[in-house]
Amino acid sequence: MAKPQSQPRLHRLEPEAPASKPSAPAREIVSDAEVQRAIAETAYYRAEQRGFTPGCELEDWLLAEAEVNSRFGRGAAN
């Protein structure tokens, strides 16, 4: 018997709009995999900007993680 696949965890990017605002934009939903891809891409571009000099990989990743989490409206614990 096949093992059921788990659904990806999704995150809301914008707070819920009040019901009285019909013109509010729809919420965008992003999966954990998409967030991780965005962090990796951002860290890569940070490394590229400094010429891929070794020794700053962790700093690149942590700064990219903070930037992406801020961009997606996620707290550090998410």
Stockholm file with secondary structure:
# STOCKHOLM 1.0

chainA/1-78         MAKPQSQPRLHRLEPEAPASKPSAPAREIVSDAEVQRAIAETAYYRAEQRGFTPGCELEDWLLAEAEVNSRFGRGAAN
#=GR chainA/1-78 SS CCCCCCCCCEEESSCCCCTTCTTSCCCCEEEHHHHHHHHHHHHHHHHHHTTTCTTCHHHHHHHHHHHHHHHTTCCTTC
#=GC SS_cons        CCCCCCCCCEEESSCCCCTTCTTSCCCCEEEHHHHHHHHHHHHHHHHHHTTTCTTCHHHHHHHHHHHHHHHTTCCTTC
//
